Amino acid sequence: MRDTSETNPEVAGLVPGGGVAVPGLEAWFVNEVLPLEAALMQFLRRSGRNAHDLADLRQEVYLRVCEAAKQQIPRPVRPFLFTVARNLMIDQMRRDQVIPIDAVSDLEALNIAADVPGPDRNAMARSELRRLQAALDELPPRCREVLILRRIDGLSRSEISQRMGITEKTVTQYLTNGVRVLANLLYAEAEASRRPG
């Protein structure tokens, strides 16, 4: 029997595990990727990158395309090549914007806003939590338990149903009623605080 590309995957450039054998990969690269080099270089030049970096950038694009093609040859090639190039440029721009920690001896010099909330935001958050706790305390016990299990503990309706020994439909009713009552309590309290004297 003759060895053809249909009976022998290695002749067709494929490895039995699904990847591409090196000879098949090389032929694919020469026939389908290299003809796109002029368009790729034009695309890279328009990005405003340093002319000295373009050759390195092109090689990095080729490397990533070949690595991906080892698993599966991309079809069609052109959009895949330009997507890889665009993503690579985005990655490099992100890296260029990162300031190494060694470069700044005094972190205060960076003028970065702290993500830590100030005392006023802490006080408002505590006040909101107290209001929510007071509203939760007004709910019937089973309704409160369902709301806490769902919204705070993150349990699914079926998990709540099993834990509490009630149907999922009942869980849904408790949730709906509980959220409605909470909203009414919190909204009424907010309205009362806005009314003058």
C-alpha positions in Angstrom: 0.0 0.0 0.0 1.3 3.5 -0.9 1.8 6.1 1.8 -0.3 9.1 0.9 -1.2 12.2 2.9 -4.7 10.7 3.6 -3.3 7.6 5.2 -0.2 9.0 6.9 -0.8 12.1 8.9 2.9 13.0 9.2 3.2 13.2 5.4 0.3 15.7 5.4 2.2 17.7 8.0 0.1 16.7 10.9 1.1 15.0 14.1 -1.2 12.2 15.4 -1.9 14.3 18.6 -3.5 17.0 16.5 -0.6 19.4 16.2 1.4 20.3 13.1 4.7 18.6 12.4 7.6 21.0 11.8 7.9 20.3 8.0 4.2 21.0 7.5 4.5 24.1 9.7 7.4 25.5 7.7 5.7 25.0 4.4 2.5 26.6 5.7 4.5 29.6 7.1 6.5 30.1 3.8 3.4 29.8 1.6 0.8 31.6 3.7 2.4 33.9 6.3 5.5 35.3 4.6 3.6 36.7 1.6 1.8 38.9 4.2 5.0 40.4 5.5 4.8 43.7 3.5 1.2 44.3 4.8 2.3 43.3 8.3 5.2 45.8 8.3 3.0 48.6 7.0 0.5 47.8 9.8 3.4 47.9 12.4 4.8 51.1 11.0 1.4 52.8 11.3 1.4 52.0 15.0 3.9 54.7 15.6 6.5 52.3 17.0 10.2 53.1 16.8 11.6 52.0 13.4 14.4 50.1 15.2 11.8 48.0 17.1 9.8 47.0 14.0 12.0 44.0 13.1 11.9 42.7 16.6 8.1 43.2 16.7 7.7 41.4 13.4 9.7 38.4 14.7 7.7 38.3 17.9 4.5 38.2 15.8 5.9 35.4 13.7 6.9 33.5 16.8 3.4 33.7 18.4 1.7 32.8 15.1 4.0 29.7 14.8 3.4 28.7 18.4 -0.4 28.8 17.8 0.0 27.0 14.5 1.7 24.1 16.3 -1.6 23.3 17.9 -3.8 24.1 14.9 -3.2 26.0 11.7 -5.3 29.2 11.8 -7.8 29.6 8.9 -7.9 32.3 7.5 -4.4 33.4 8.1 -4.5 37.1 7.4 -7.0 38.1 10.2 -5.2 35.9 12.6 -1.8 37.4 11.8 -3.1 41.0 12.3 -5.0 40.1 15.5 -1.7 38.6 16.9 0.2 41.8 15.9 -2.5 44.1 17.4 -2.5 42.1 20.7 1.2 42.1 20.9 1.4 45.9 20.4 -1.3 46.3 23.1 0.8 44.1 25.5 3.9 46.2 24.7 2.1 49.5 25.3 0.9 48.2 28.7 4.4 47.2 29.6 5.8 50.5 28.5 3.4 52.3 30.8 4.4 50.3 33.9 6.8 52.2 36.1 9.3 49.8 37.8 9.2 50.1 41.6 12.9 50.5 41.7 12.7 53.6 39.5 10.9 55.5 42.2 12.5 55.8 45.6 9.6 57.7 47.1 6.1 56.3 46.3 4.6 59.6 47.3 6.3 61.2 44.2 4.0 59.1 42.0 0.9 61.2 43.0 -1.3 58.1 42.8 -4.7 58.5 44.5 -5.1 56.0 47.3 -7.8 53.5 46.9 -8.4 53.5 50.7 -11.7 55.2 51.5 -11.5 58.3 53.7 -13.1 58.7 57.1 -16.3 60.2 55.6 -16.8 57.3 53.2 -16.2 54.9 56.1 -18.8 56.6 58.2 -21.4 56.6 55.4 -20.7 52.9 54.7 -21.2 52.1 58.4 -24.5 54.1 58.4 -25.7 52.3 55.3 -24.9 48.9 56.9 -26.8 49.8 60.1 -29.8 50.9 58.0 -29.7 47.6 56.0 -29.3 45.5 59.2 -32.3 47.3 60.8 -34.4 46.7 57.7 -33.3 43.0 57.7 -34.4 42.7 61.3 -37.9 43.8 60.3 -38.3 40.9 58.0 -40.0 37.6 59.0 -37.3 35.1 60.2 -37.7 32.6 57.3 -37.7 35.4 54.7 -34.6 37.0 56.3 -32.8 33.6 56.3 -33.5 33.0 52.6 -32.3 36.5 51.7 -29.1 36.1 53.7 -28.4 32.7 52.2 -29.0 33.9 48.7 -27.6 37.4 48.7 -24.8 37.2 51.3 -23.8 33.5 51.3 -24.4 33.2 47.6 -26.3 29.9 47.7 -28.4 28.9 44.7 -32.2 28.5 45.0 -31.9 24.7 45.0 -29.3 24.7 47.7 -31.5 27.0 49.9 -34.4 24.7 49.2 -32.5 21.7 50.4 -31.0 23.4 53.4 -34.3 24.8 54.6 -36.6 21.9 53.5 -38.8 24.1 51.4 -39.6 24.1 47.6 -37.7 26.3 45.2 -40.9 28.1 44.4 -41.2 29.0 48.1 -37.6 30.2 48.0 -38.4 32.4 45.0 -41.5 33.8 46.8 -39.4 34.6 50.0 -36.8 36.3 47.9 -39.3 38.4 45.9 -41.2 39.4 49.0 -38.1 40.0 51.0 -36.5 42.3 48.5 -39.7 44.2 48.0 -40.1 44.7 51.8 -36.5 45.8 52.1 -36.8 48.2 49.3 -39.9 49.7 50.8 -38.3 50.0 54.2 -35.1 51.6 52.9 -36.9 53.9 50.5 -39.4 55.1 53.1 -36.5 55.8 55.5 -34.6 57.7 52.9 -37.8 59.8 52.0 -38.4 60.5 55.7 -34.8 61.8 56.1 -35.2 64.1 53.1 -38.4 65.8 54.4 -37.9 69.0 56.2 -38.6 69.1 59.9 
